[in-house]
Amino acid sequence: MKEDIQNKIQPFVSGPLRADMETAIAKIDSSMKSDSVEPLKGVHRIFHDLDITLNGYEQDGVYWEVTKTWEWYQKAH
């Protein structure tokens, strides 16, 4: 997953979305170093929130508000 983020997403994004991808990579690295799945929950939350924000889904459940992209979107709209 880390390589996919680095090779297939990061080269094509900037700003808050790039920051979110960097955070996801850091959490994956943390998980690998600590041999813990706990940081991967954070990765899931990032992609969950991005899915809702970027695809314009109505918020009908849990929204973690953990992304820079969400913060940017709130200011822009």
N, C-alpha and C positions, 0 to 999 in steps of 0.2 A: 504494500500500500504506500509506503514511504516513497519508493521509487516512482510510482505512478503520479503521486502528488508533485514530486520534484521534476519529473520529465514531461508529464502530460498536462499539468495545470499551471504550475508556477511560471513557466516561460511566457505564458499568454495573459497573465493578470498583473494588476498593479494596485496601488493604494490599499484600502482596507481589506480587500479580498486577498491580496498578497500577504498581508499581515496575518490574516486568519490561516492561510496555508502554512506560514512559518510557525505559527502556534501549534497547528496540528502535527507538523514534523517534530517539533520539540517534545510534544507529548508522546509521540511514538518512540522517539529516542529514550525518553525517560522510562517508558514501559520496558523497553528492551534492556536498559541498564539495570533496572530494579527487579526485573523478572516479575513484574506485577501488572495485572490487567487494569488497575485503577486509573492510570492515565488514559487508557483507551476509552474509558467512559467520556472523558473530556473531548476526545476526537469525535466520538459519536455525536455528542451534543453540538459540536461545531458544525458538522455536516447536516444534522437535523435542522438547526436554525438556518443554515444557508439554504437548504431545500425550501423551507417556508418563505424566507425573505426573497430569494431570487426567482422563485416560481410563482410568487404572488398568491400562495395558498391562504385561505382564511384560517386564522388561528382558532383551532377547535380543540386544542389539547395543551400539552406541555410545551412551553417555549422557554428556552434557557437563558436567552439574552446574553450569550457568551461571545458574540462575534463583533469585530470592528465594523463589519459590513452592515450589521443590523443598526449599530449606532449611526453610521453614515446615512443609511436609508431613512431613519427616523428624522434626521436633520433635513434631508432633501425633500421629504414629503410632508 
